[in-house]
Amino acid sequence: MLPRSPRILAVSWGSIEVESLGEVKDLKAWPGGAREWDWHETGTRHSPGIQPADVEELLEAGATTVVLSRGMQLRLGVPPETVAALEAQGVTVHVAETTEAVELYNALAGTTPVGGLFHSTC
């Protein structure tokens, strides 16, 4: 059985507070862990947005459901190719504004191997 995904304790503009991690600007979370999401690792930009490479770490940790946040003002893109790549691997994908994404992720965290990418600003 996979470990539980850490809960997000609070989210506000520019800040995400995560159980057992603390405060970060952008977040990667998965069953059993979390860390700050550094967009420079994969060259992520608001457009086109979240790339398949951004979610690989979540899948390697066993996430079968992935929540992708689009930012507080929905400025972060989620290309159809990213969603299609996840779905092709049998992963359930949810895309939402950041506060909605956090609520959904937290609701799933206790019962589902969920991972997520969360952007705390635009």
Beta strands, then each sheet from edge to edge (+ up, - down):
strand 1: 8-12
strand 2: 15-18
strand 3: 22-24
strand 4: 26-30
strand 5: 33-36
strand 6: 65-69
strand 7: 92-96
strand 8: 114-119
sheet 1: 1+ 2- 3+
sheet 2: 5+ 4- 8+ 6+ 7+
end
